[in-house]
Amino acid sequence: MTYEDIRKLITARMVAFAGLPQSSIDYPNTTTFTPPATGLWCRLNIQHATPFMAGMADKPYTRKPGQISIQCFARVGTGTKAINVLSDQLEAHFAYWQSGDLECLEAGQIPAGEFDGFYQVNVNIRFRAG
């Protein structure tokens, strides 16, 4: 499985997420993104780890692990309920989902605190491909 295959599958899964309008999701290296004037928004990141040889048959078999990190943002002073609900929905949408040779594993949430007028929670999902 190529890195482009991984990107396409993860991006398609994010596009299928119904808990937020697509205009409120920032995808990697696309057109300039402006956060919406109100409400929540997210940024998708795909972080690859070092691949490893998982087997040998007629040729080496490689697995490519990594992590999907979805940064979720709410405006400071709006409370944490809405961002927690969004994070829970993203966790349920990605955790233990599989498509072909891409398998998502457990998901977790990490509050990242306040920055530049936004409160941030990261939803991290481990994956392995191959």
Protein Blocks (a to p, Z undefined) as FASTA:
>chain_A
ZZklmmmmmmmmmmmpmkbcfklpccehiacddddfbdcdddddddddddddfbdcfbcc
ddddddddddddddehiajmlmmmmmmmmmmmmgopaehjbccdddddddebjeehiacd
dddddddeZZ
